[in-house]
Amino acid sequence: MAEKKRPSKQELKPINIIVACCYPLYGEGISKLLLEDKKIGVVSAVSTLIDLIESCKEYKFDILLLDVEVKGLNLKKMLTLVKKNKSAKVVLLIDSNYSENLLINGIRSGIRGYVHKDIESSELIKSVKAVYDGDLWAERKLMGKVVDGSTYPTKEVNLKGQIYDLTETEIKIIKLVLTGMTNKEVADELYISEKTVKFHLYKVFKKLTLKNRSELMLFGFRNGLIS
């Protein structure tokens, strides 16, 4: 008898979203795009800081899709408010003039996703679902800008009193993974097999006591592997 497939989180209940955009018409457009997916629900669409704060207090939500240009927004205070809803996560909507420091400091503060305002609707929905499932979402062009020019320790990495013995190959792989590359793309870049990349990542996860690529990305930000 075939084993029944266990329903995913998204199959059990809709992903409830608060959409906060600086322009009402823009927010309404995003809301309509999101609602085209049956697994997504928009519980509130707001354009002012006061309405945003009230919505965060009033509604149970899974994702806050937050435009960084909402007038009067204090991101740090907003994150403190969102954290009162333990399961909620924040995805930031940014424009082409974003700051790399915003990306780094935001992830350290708990933001789980970054998307450009010119993103395709299918990618926006994909980002929401990925963050809802616990992944960290940032487009490669964002991650690439942050990683470019970053410095990495050569072998022994001393972080918060803990020494991790990483080989040069492992450090190169970490750097490439942080740009958003897949295992195959990393393999092509380093002229090694995909199987070898997987083996090195297995060792990296074990040395750093991490479970997956998302945790590796957060580890990199929190411990200064990306400056």
Secondary structure, DSSP 4 states (H G I P E B T S, - for coil): -PPPPPPPHHHHS-EEEEEE-SSHHHHHHHHHHHHTSTTEEEEEEE-SHHHHHHHHHHS--SEEEEETTSTT--HHHHHHHHTTSTT-EEEEEE-TT--HHHHHHHHHHT--EEEETT--HHHHHHHHHHHHTT--EE-HHHHHHHHTT----SSEEEETTEEEE--HHHHHHHHHHHTT--HHHHHHHHTS-HHHHHHHHHHHHHHHT--SHHHHHHHHHHTTS--
